[in-house]
Amino acid sequence: MMIQELCPVRNVVQVAQGVFVLTCISPRIAASILPGQFVNIRIGTGTEPLLRRPFSVYRTNGCDIEIVFQVVGQGTDMLRHLGEADRVDVLGPLGTPYRYESPDFETAVLVAGGLGIAPLPILTSFLKRAGKPVVSFIGARESALLVDLHLEQVSVATDDGTRGFHGTVVDLARSHLRSGHFAHPKIFSCGPTRMLASTARLAKEFGIPCEVSLEGPMGCGFGICQGCPVELLAGERKYALMCKEGPVFDASTILM
């Protein structure tokens, strides 16, 4: 059930260079959100940014929901400066979640690039409740941009080599998958489209299932505006909607 709430802000905390976690109070959304789903937040009022912005839910804690964001423009800069006296207009939960309880795997292999980290902490908590072992591979351009909180068995990669593996997070995951130490793995991934395409090829290379959470612009967030098409590889339909049938897709079913 989709819920719209005017949610009090608890705090905004910086967790990396230009990256912040916003915590707001939303008991009903916190109780119903699943990993990989997102909320659409209205930022500002009146003449300020008009469209809602989609944010994956980062974590839930009791009545609280958390989102992680990077300051890239006027809207996210406004989020950064919110305080306890403020409220945000939140619509959710939206979208299709990760299939974290699927019987087709034993070990969850989480792969994230940049702010693709966003849905992984809540996914980790649900996987642990489901009794699934979790390993995490995260990457960023440089160490100052890494967010590695609330994850399990974390290995990191940086493009410039300032921390961990020097190279891409997909190459890092490949090197570990080659070891064969993971029992019946399945990849859960989120990040930029090019990185997700590389992750999908990695999964195909090893013959393992893979789900990806796509990043992209959305208008309404629930399928009315038809503004977020994703091209399908087979079937009667040519396109699915990222906001409604995604943002999580089986990587083998979409064109990236």
C-alpha positions in Angstrom: 0.0 0.0 0.0 1.4 3.4 -1.0 1.5 5.9 1.9 2.0 9.6 1.8 3.2 11.2 5.1 4.6 14.6 6.2 7.5 13.2 8.2 9.4 15.0 10.9 13.2 15.1 10.3 15.3 13.5 13.1 18.7 14.5 11.8 21.0 14.7 8.8 24.5 13.2 9.3 27.5 13.3 7.0 29.0 9.8 6.3 31.5 10.6 3.5 32.7 13.4 1.3 29.5 15.2 0.2 27.4 12.2 1.2 24.7 12.4 3.9 22.2 10.2 5.6 18.8 11.8 6.4 16.6 10.2 9.1 12.9 11.0 9.3 10.1 9.5 11.3 7.6 7.5 9.3 6.1 4.6 11.3 3.9 3.2 8.6 6.4 3.3 5.8 9.1 1.9 8.1 6.9 -1.0 8.9 6.1 -1.8 5.3 9.2 -1.1 3.2 11.1 -4.0 1.6 14.8 -3.9 0.5 15.2 -2.4 -2.9 12.0 -0.3 -2.7 12.2 3.5 -2.7 10.4 6.6 -1.5 9.7 9.7 -3.5 10.4 12.9 -1.5 9.2 16.3 -2.3 11.9 18.8 -1.7 11.0 22.4 -0.9 7.7 24.2 -1.5 6.3 26.7 -3.9 8.8 27.9 -6.4 11.6 25.6 -5.3 12.2 22.2 -7.0 8.8 20.9 -8.2 9.3 17.2 -8.9 9.6 14.6 -6.2 13.0 12.8 -6.1 13.3 9.0 -5.7 15.6 7.7 -3.0 16.2 4.1 -2.1 15.6 3.4 1.6 19.0 2.9 3.2 17.8 1.5 6.6 14.9 1.3 8.9 15.1 1.6 12.7 11.9 1.3 14.6 9.7 4.2 13.4 12.6 5.8 11.4 13.5 5.5 7.8 16.9 6.6 6.4 18.0 7.7 3.0 21.5 8.3 1.8 22.2 11.0 -0.8 25.1 12.9 -2.4 24.9 16.7 -2.7 24.8 17.3 -6.5 22.4 20.3 -6.9 19.8 22.6 -5.3 17.5 19.9 -4.2 20.0 17.7 -2.4 21.7 20.8 -0.9 18.3 21.7 0.6 18.1 18.2 2.1 21.5 18.6 3.7 20.4 21.6 5.6 17.2 20.2 7.1 16.9 20.0 10.9 14.6 18.8 13.7 12.1 21.6 13.1 11.6 20.5 9.4 9.3 18.0 7.8 9.6 16.2 4.4 6.7 15.0 2.2 7.4 11.3 1.7 5.5 9.0 -0.7 6.2 5.2 -0.4 6.9 2.4 -0.4 7.3 2.3 -4.2 8.7 -0.2 -6.6 9.6 -3.8 -6.7 12.0 -5.2 -4.1 14.9 -7.6 -4.3 13.9 -11.3 -4.2 16.0 -11.9 -1.0 14.1 -15.0 0.1 14.4 -16.8 -3.2 15.4 -20.5 -2.9 17.6 -20.2 -6.0 20.7 -19.2 -3.9 22.5 -19.7 -0.7 25.1 -16.9 -0.5 24.2 -13.3 -1.3 26.9 -11.4 -3.1 26.3 -7.6 -2.9 28.0 -5.4 -5.5 27.7 -1.6 -5.4 29.3 1.3 -7.2 29.2 4.8 -5.8 25.8 5.7 -4.3 24.6 2.3 -5.4 25.3 1.5 -1.8 21.9 3.0 -1.0 19.7 -0.1 -0.8 22.3 -2.5 0.5 22.2 -2.0 4.3 18.4 -2.7 4.5 18.9 -5.6 2.1 21.7 -7.0 4.4 19.4 -6.9 7.4 16.6 -8.8 5.6 19.1 -11.4 4.2 20.5 -12.0 7.7 16.9 -12.5 9.0 16.4 -15.0 6.2 19.5 -16.9 7.2 21.5 -16.1 4.1 25.3 -15.5 4.3 26.2 -12.1 2.9 29.4 -10.8 1.3 29.7 -7.2 0.1 31.8 -5.6 -2.6 31.7 -1.8 -2.8 33.5 0.6 -5.0 34.0 4.3 -5.5 36.3 6.7 -7.4 38.3 7.4 -4.3 38.4 6.4 -0.6 36.8 9.7 0.6 33.6 8.7 -1.3 33.2 5.2 0.2 30.2 4.4 2.5 30.7 1.0 4.1 28.4 1.1 7.1 25.9 -1.6 8.1 27.2 -4.2 5.7 28.7 -7.7 6.1 32.1 -9.0 5.1 33.1 -5.9 3.2 35.7 -5.7 0.5 36.4 -2.3 -1.2 37.7 -1.1 -4.5 38.7 2.4 -5.5 39.5 3.6 -9.1 42.5 5.5 -7.8 43.8 2.8 -5.5 43.6 5.0 -2.3 41.9 2.1 -0.5 41.5 -1.6 -1.0 41.6 -3.1 -4.5 42.9 -0.8 -7.2 40.3 -1.1 -10.0 36.6 -1.6 -10.4 34.3 -3.2 -8.0 33.2 -5.7 -10.7 36.8 -6.8 -11.1 37.1 -7.1 -7.4 34.0 -9.3 -7.2 35.3 -11.4 -10.1 38.5 -12.2 -8.3 36.6 -13.5 -5.3 34.1 -15.5 -7.3 36.9 -17.3 -9.0 38.0 -18.7 -5.6 34.8 -20.8 -5.6 34.4 -20.2 -1.9 30.8 -19.0 -2.1 28.0 -21.7 -1.9 25.4 -21.2 -4.7 25.9 -17.4 -4.9 23.5 -14.8 -6.3 24.5 -11.2 -7.1 22.4 -8.3 -5.8 23.7 -5.1 -7.4 23.0 -1.3 -7.5 25.0 1.5 -9.2 25.5 3.4 -12.4 24.2 1.7 -15.6 27.6 0.9 -17.1 28.6 -0.8 -13.8 25.4 -2.8 -13.7 25.9 -3.9 -17.3 29.4 -5.1 -16.3 27.9 -6.9 -13.3 25.3 -8.6 -15.5 28.1 -9.9 -17.7 30.0 -11.1 -14.7 26.9 -13.1 -13.5 26.5 -14.6 -17.0 30.2 -15.5 -17.0 29.9 -17.5 -13.8 26.4 -18.8 -14.6 24.8 -17.3 -11.5 21.5 -15.4 -10.9 21.7 -11.6 -10.7 19.3 -8.8 -9.8 20.1 -5.2 -10.4 18.5 -2.1 -9.0 18.5 0.6 -11.7 19.2 4.3 -11.2 17.3 6.9 -13.3 15.0 9.9 -13.4 11.4 9.3 -12.4 8.5 11.7 -12.4 5.5 10.3 -10.5 7.2 7.2 -9.0 4.3 4.9 -9.5 3.6 4.4 -13.2 1.3 7.2 -14.2 3.7 9.5 -16.1 5.3 6.7 -18.1 8.6 8.6 -17.9 11.0 5.8 -16.9 11.0 3.0 -19.6 13.4 0.1 -19.4 13.9 -2.0 -22.6 13.1 -5.7 -22.2 15.0 -8.4 -24.0 12.1 -10.8 -24.6 8.3 -11.2 -24.3 5.4 -9.4 -25.9 6.2 -6.0 -24.4 9.1 -4.0 -25.4 9.4 -1.8 -22.3 8.8 -2.0 -18.5 8.6 0.9 -16.1 11.5 1.4 -13.8 9.4 2.9 -11.0 6.7 0.2 -11.0 8.1 -3.1 -12.3 11.6 -2.1 -11.1 13.8 -0.6 -10.0 14.9 -4.2 -9.3 15.1 -6.4 -12.3 16.5 -9.8 -13.1 19.6 -8.7 -15.1 19.0 -11.3 -17.8 15.7 -9.8 -18.8 16.6 -6.1 -19.6 18.8 -4.3 -22.0 21.5 -2.2 -20.3 
